[in-house]
């Protein structure tokens, strides 16, 4: 038997602990776990008959092992329905001295994106058990109350989900991304996921929990000046910069008028000269600007 993931660097390890098939269930979500240990130890535990399993495990160096075929249910979530409807992923870390590394999380994001593509999910999101990403601690029947994110050196769930969504959608807000046209995903409003973010946010304003979760998304951890990070911070940063630039433009206009009057020049001529200079700079940036003028009355 072999692994069934299109990512080429997955190592098939295999576990006898699984259902044959999925007992009539369809895959509806990914369950994220933390190992509370190392990948090698997880390999050993999952290969013992009669124990637990997961579909995948990821080590600190980003190595991915597969224990159960995605066509079978794993013994992972302590819940029959979830076991049969999930693709479960374990991550190295979760205890003192064993970090959940960036390499592990990057590999997890890549794997989550692959799973999402196979299931036809255009986007991943966590909203308790309403989303298509579940946390083990949230599933009825579990006694792993810190899994995967509340344990020592736990998994950064938001990082994994956001990174996976970048892979799925090619979204990149780390440079010149447009916040208001940023893709939120089909979970915003069914059948309307092709609309820009500002439209979909207006549809979602009554669902405060989901709106908060979306506004709290991060892509790369952010920067001190607010130009990166979660969407809410970026919107505030843009608003702040626009107000600063508006104040600067107003002050410069007043200065130009005062200077032109002091020199005995026509303020309109000075303004036209400045407009041409600005337009030349903008044209050099491949931005089309249409200049209009109004005749003096």
C-alpha positions as CSV (number, residue, x, y, z in Angstrom):
1,X,0.0,0.0,0.0
2,X,1.3,3.5,-0.7
3,X,0.5,7.1,0.1
4,X,-2.1,9.0,-2.0
5,X,-0.8,12.5,-1.9
6,X,0.5,14.4,-4.9
7,X,3.2,16.0,-2.9
8,X,6.3,14.0,-3.9
9,X,8.2,14.2,-0.6
10,X,5.7,12.2,1.5
11,X,7.0,9.0,3.0
12,X,4.6,6.1,3.4
13,X,5.0,4.6,6.9
14,X,1.6,2.9,7.4
15,X,-0.5,2.1,10.4
16,X,-2.8,-0.9,11.1
17,X,-5.0,1.4,13.1
18,X,-7.8,2.5,10.8
19,X,-11.2,1.7,9.4
20,X,-11.5,0.1,6.0
21,X,-13.2,2.8,4.1
22,X,-15.1,5.6,5.8
23,X,-18.3,3.9,7.0
24,X,-20.5,5.9,4.7
25,X,-19.1,9.3,5.6
26,X,-17.5,11.8,3.2
27,X,-14.5,13.9,4.0
28,X,-15.7,17.2,5.3
29,X,-12.7,18.7,7.2
30,X,-9.1,18.5,8.3
31,X,-8.3,17.9,11.9
32,X,-5.1,19.5,13.2
33,X,-3.2,17.8,16.1
34,X,0.1,18.3,18.0
35,X,2.2,15.2,18.8
36,X,3.5,16.2,22.2
37,X,6.8,14.8,21.0
38,X,8.8,13.9,17.9
39,X,7.9,12.4,14.6
40,X,10.0,9.3,15.2
41,X,8.0,8.6,18.4
42,X,4.7,9.1,16.6
43,X,5.8,6.7,13.9
44,X,6.4,4.1,16.6
45,X,3.1,4.7,18.4
46,X,1.0,4.5,15.2
47,X,2.6,1.3,14.1
48,X,1.5,-0.6,17.2
49,X,-1.7,-2.5,16.5
50,X,-4.7,-1.5,18.5
51,X,-3.6,2.0,19.2
52,X,-4.2,5.4,17.6
53,X,-3.3,6.8,14.2
54,X,-3.6,9.8,12.0
55,X,-3.5,10.2,8.2
56,X,-0.3,12.3,8.3
57,X,2.5,13.4,10.6
58,X,5.0,16.2,10.0
59,X,8.4,16.5,11.6
60,X,10.4,19.6,12.7
61,X,12.4,19.6,9.4
62,X,9.2,19.6,7.3
63,X,9.3,15.8,6.6
64,X,5.8,14.4,6.0
65,X,4.9,10.8,6.9
66,X,1.6,9.1,5.9
67,X,0.1,6.4,8.1
68,X,-3.4,5.9,6.7
69,X,-4.8,6.3,3.2
70,X,-7.2,9.2,2.7
71,X,-9.8,6.7,1.5
72,X,-9.9,5.2,5.0
73,X,-10.9,6.7,8.3
74,X,-8.1,7.1,10.9
75,X,-8.3,6.5,14.7
76,X,-7.4,10.0,15.5
77,X,-10.1,12.2,16.9
78,X,-11.8,10.0,19.6
79,X,-15.0,10.5,17.8
80,X,-16.4,8.0,15.3
81,X,-18.1,10.5,13.0
82,X,-15.0,12.8,12.9
83,X,-12.6,9.9,12.4
84,X,-14.5,8.9,9.3
85,X,-15.0,12.4,7.9
86,X,-11.6,13.9,8.5
87,X,-8.1,14.0,7.1
88,X,-6.0,14.2,10.3
89,X,-2.6,15.8,10.6
90,X,-0.1,15.5,13.5
91,X,2.6,18.1,14.0
92,X,5.9,17.7,15.9
93,X,6.1,19.8,19.0
94,X,3.7,20.4,21.9
95,X,6.1,20.0,24.9
96,X,9.0,21.8,26.5
97,X,12.1,21.5,24.4
98,X,10.2,20.3,21.3
99,X,9.1,23.3,19.2
100,X,6.6,23.3,16.4
101,X,8.9,24.8,13.8
102,X,8.2,27.1,10.9
103,X,9.4,24.3,8.6
104,X,6.8,22.0,10.1
105,X,4.0,24.5,9.7
106,X,5.0,25.4,6.1
107,X,4.9,21.7,5.2
108,X,1.5,21.5,6.9
109,X,0.2,24.4,4.9
110,X,1.3,22.8,1.7
111,X,-0.3,19.5,2.7
112,X,-3.5,21.2,3.7
113,X,-3.7,23.0,0.4
114,X,-3.2,19.7,-1.4
115,X,-6.0,18.1,0.6
116,X,-8.3,21.0,-0.1
117,X,-7.7,20.8,-3.9
118,X,-8.5,17.1,-3.8
119,X,-11.8,17.8,-2.0
120,X,-12.7,20.8,-4.3
121,X,-12.4,23.3,-1.4
122,X,-11.4,26.7,-2.7
123,X,-10.6,27.9,0.8
124,X,-9.8,26.7,4.3
125,X,-11.2,28.2,7.4
126,X,-11.6,27.4,11.1
127,X,-14.8,28.3,12.9
128,X,-15.2,25.7,15.6
129,X,-16.8,22.7,13.9
130,X,-18.5,24.9,11.4
131,X,-15.4,25.3,9.2
132,X,-13.5,22.8,7.2
133,X,-10.5,22.9,9.6
134,X,-11.1,21.5,13.1
135,X,-8.9,21.5,16.2
136,X,-8.7,18.2,18.1
137,X,-9.5,19.9,21.4
138,X,-12.9,21.0,20.0
139,X,-14.2,17.6,19.1
140,X,-16.6,15.8,21.5
141,X,-15.0,12.8,23.1
142,X,-11.4,14.0,23.2
143,X,-9.4,14.4,26.4
144,X,-6.6,16.3,24.6
145,X,-7.6,19.7,25.7
146,X,-4.5,21.5,24.6
147,X,-4.3,19.9,21.2
148,X,-3.0,21.4,18.9
149,X,-2.6,25.1,19.8
150,X,-2.9,25.4,23.6
151,X,-0.1,23.1,24.5
152,X,3.4,24.2,25.3
153,X,5.1,24.9,21.9
154,X,1.7,24.4,20.2
155,X,0.7,24.7,16.6
156,X,0.1,28.2,15.2
157,X,-3.2,27.3,13.6
158,X,-3.8,30.7,11.9
159,X,-0.4,30.6,10.3
160,X,-1.0,27.2,8.8
161,X,-4.5,28.1,7.5
162,X,-3.5,31.4,6.1
163,X,-0.4,30.0,4.4
164,X,-2.5,27.2,2.9
165,X,-5.0,29.7,1.5
166,X,-2.1,31.7,0.0
167,X,-1.1,28.5,-1.8
168,X,-4.7,27.8,-2.9
169,X,-5.5,31.3,-4.1
170,X,-2.2,32.9,-4.9
171,X,-3.1,35.7,-2.5
172,X,-0.2,37.9,-1.5
173,X,-0.8,41.0,0.6
174,X,2.8,41.3,1.7
175,X,3.6,43.9,-1.0
176,X,1.0,45.9,-2.9
177,X,-2.0,43.8,-2.2
178,X,-5.4,45.4,-2.4
179,X,-7.2,44.9,1.0
180,X,-10.6,45.7,-0.3
181,X,-10.4,43.3,-3.2
182,X,-8.8,40.6,-1.1
183,X,-10.5,37.2,-1.5
184,X,-12.3,36.1,1.7
185,X,-13.7,32.8,0.3
186,X,-16.9,30.9,-0.2
187,X,-17.6,30.8,3.5
188,X,-18.5,34.6,3.4
189,X,-21.8,34.2,1.7
190,X,-22.7,31.0,-0.3
191,X,-22.7,31.6,-4.0
192,X,-21.2,35.0,-3.8
193,X,-17.5,34.3,-3.2
194,X,-16.5,36.1,-6.4
195,X,-17.2,39.5,-4.9
196,X,-14.6,41.8,-3.4
197,X,-14.0,41.8,0.3
198,X,-15.7,45.0,1.1
199,X,-18.9,43.8,-0.4
200,X,-18.8,40.4,1.4
201,X,-17.9,42.0,4.7
202,X,-21.1,44.1,4.4
203,X,-23.1,40.8,4.0
204,X,-21.4,39.3,7.0
205,X,-21.6,42.1,9.5
206,X,-24.2,40.3,11.6
207,X,-22.0,37.3,12.1
208,X,-19.5,38.9,14.4
209,X,-17.6,35.7,15.3
210,X,-16.9,34.9,11.6
211,X,-16.2,38.5,10.7
212,X,-13.7,38.8,13.6
213,X,-12.0,35.6,12.5
214,X,-11.6,36.9,8.9
215,X,-10.4,40.3,10.0
216,X,-7.9,38.7,12.3
217,X,-6.2,36.8,9.5
218,X,-2.5,37.2,9.1
219,X,-0.2,36.3,6.2
220,X,3.3,36.7,7.5
221,X,3.1,38.0,11.0
222,X,3.0,41.7,10.2
223,X,5.4,44.6,10.6
224,X,5.8,47.2,13.3
225,X,4.4,50.0,11.1
226,X,1.1,48.1,10.5
227,X,1.6,47.7,6.7
228,X,1.5,44.0,7.1
229,X,-0.3,41.6,9.5
230,X,-4.0,41.1,10.1
231,X,-6.5,42.7,7.7
232,X,-8.0,45.0,10.4
233,X,-4.5,46.4,11.2
234,X,-3.8,46.9,7.5
235,X,-7.1,48.7,6.9
236,X,-6.3,51.0,9.9
237,X,-2.8,51.5,8.5
238,X,-4.1,52.5,5.1
239,X,-6.6,54.9,6.6
240,X,-3.9,56.5,8.7
241,X,-1.6,56.9,5.6
242,X,-4.4,58.3,3.5
243,X,-5.2,60.9,6.1
244,X,-1.5,61.8,6.5
245,X,-1.1,62.1,2.8
246,X,-4.3,64.2,2.5
247,X,-3.0,66.6,5.1
248,X,0.4,66.8,3.4
249,X,-1.2,67.6,0.0
250,X,-3.4,70.3,1.6
251,X,-0.3,71.9,3.3
252,X,1.7,71.7,0.1
253,X,-1.1,73.4,-1.9
254,X,-1.2,76.2,0.6
255,X,2.6,76.6,0.5
256,X,2.6,76.7,-3.3
257,X,-0.1,79.4,-3.4
258,X,1.7,81.5,-0.8
259,X,5.0,81.1,-2.6
260,X,3.6,81.9,-6.0
261,X,1.9,85.1,-4.7
262,X,5.2,86.2,-3.0
263,X,7.0,85.7,-6.3
264,X,4.3,87.6,-8.2
265,X,3.4,84.5,-10.3
266,X,0.0,83.1,-11.2
267,X,-0.9,80.3,-8.7
268,X,-2.8,78.5,-11.5
269,X,0.4,78.4,-13.6
270,X,2.4,77.0,-10.7
271,X,-0.2,74.4,-10.0
272,X,-0.2,73.3,-13.7
273,X,3.6,72.9,-13.6
274,X,3.4,70.8,-10.5
275,X,0.6,68.7,-12.0
276,X,2.7,68.0,-15.1
277,X,5.7,67.0,-13.0
278,X,3.6,64.6,-10.8
279,X,1.9,63.1,-13.9
280,X,5.3,62.4,-15.5
281,X,6.4,60.5,-12.3
282,X,3.1,58.5,-12.2
283,X,3.4,57.7,-15.9
284,X,6.8,56.3,-15.3
285,X,5.2,53.8,-12.8
286,X,2.8,52.6,-15.6
287,X,-0.1,54.3,-13.9
288,X,-2.5,56.1,-16.2
289,X,-3.6,59.5,-15.0
290,X,-6.1,61.7,-16.8
291,X,-5.5,65.3,-16.0
292,X,-8.4,67.7,-16.2
293,X,-8.4,71.5,-15.9
294,X,-11.1,74.0,-15.2
295,X,-11.0,77.4,-16.8
296,X,-11.0,80.3,-14.4
297,X,-14.2,82.2,-14.4
